[in-house]
Amino acid sequence: VPGAAVPGAAVPGAGLSIETLTESCVFKSGLSAVAGAGLGVFFGLLFGGYSNAVDEAVDFKGSTRQKLGVGFRSAARAMGSYAKSFSAFG
C-alpha cells in the first residue's frame, strides 16, 4: 500500500534539530564555559589596569615602551586568571 507508515522508516524532518541540540546539557555546559571565559577576559582587561600592573610598570626601570610591555603582560596574566575562574563557574 503506497504511503503506508513503515515502522522504523526514516521520517522527513525527524532528524536532529537545532532545538534538540541547544537544549542538551552538553551544549549548555560548553556555551556557559565559553561565555564565562569571554566575560573573564573582558573583566580582566577592565580591572587589570587597577591591579598590580600599574605598580609594576611604574616601579620598572626602563623606557616607556618597556614599561608598557610590563603593564600589558601583567594585564594579560589577570585576563587569563579571570577567564579561567569565570569559565569554571560558568
C-alpha positions in Angstrom: 0.0 0.0 0.0 1.7 3.2 -1.1 2.0 5.9 1.6 1.6 3.4 4.5 3.7 4.0 7.5 6.5 1.5 7.9 7.9 1.0 11.4 11.5 2.1 11.6 11.4 4.1 8.3 13.0 7.5 8.2 10.5 10.3 8.5 11.4 13.5 6.7 12.2 16.3 9.2 12.7 14.0 12.1 16.4 14.4 12.2 18.5 16.2 14.8 17.0 19.7 15.0 18.7 22.8 16.2 16.3 23.0 19.1 17.2 19.5 20.3 20.9 20.3 20.1 20.6 23.6 22.0 18.6 22.0 24.8 21.2 19.4 25.6 23.2 19.7 28.8 26.5 19.3 27.0 25.7 22.2 24.7 24.6 24.4 27.6 27.7 23.5 29.6 30.0 24.3 26.7 28.3 27.5 26.0 28.4 28.7 29.6 32.2 27.8 29.8 32.9 29.8 26.6 30.7 32.7 27.6 32.3 32.7 31.1 35.8 32.8 29.6 34.8 35.7 27.4 33.4 37.6 30.3 36.5 36.8 32.3 38.7 38.2 29.6 36.6 41.4 29.5 36.8 41.9 33.3 40.5 41.1 33.3 41.1 43.7 30.7 38.8 46.2 32.5 40.2 45.6 36.0 43.7 44.5 35.1 44.8 48.1 34.9 43.8 48.7 38.5 45.7 45.9 40.0 49.5 45.4 40.3 50.0 46.1 36.6 50.3 49.9 37.2 52.6 49.4 40.2 54.9 47.0 38.4 55.1 49.3 35.4 55.8 52.4 37.5 58.5 50.6 39.5 60.1 49.1 36.5 63.3 51.0 35.4 63.4 51.3 31.7 61.9 53.1 28.7 58.3 53.9 28.3 57.9 51.1 25.7 59.4 48.6 28.2 57.0 49.9 31.0 54.1 49.5 28.7 55.2 45.9 27.9 55.4 45.2 31.7 51.9 46.6 32.2 50.4 44.7 29.3 52.0 41.4 30.4 50.6 41.9 33.9 47.1 42.7 32.5 47.3 39.6 30.3 48.0 37.5 33.3 45.0 39.0 35.1 42.9 38.3 32.0 43.9 34.7 31.9 43.2 34.3 35.6 39.8 35.8 35.3 39.0 33.8 32.2 39.8 30.5 33.9 37.8 31.4 37.0 34.8 32.6 35.2 34.7 29.6 32.8 34.9 27.3 35.8 31.9 28.9 37.4 30.1 29.0 34.0 
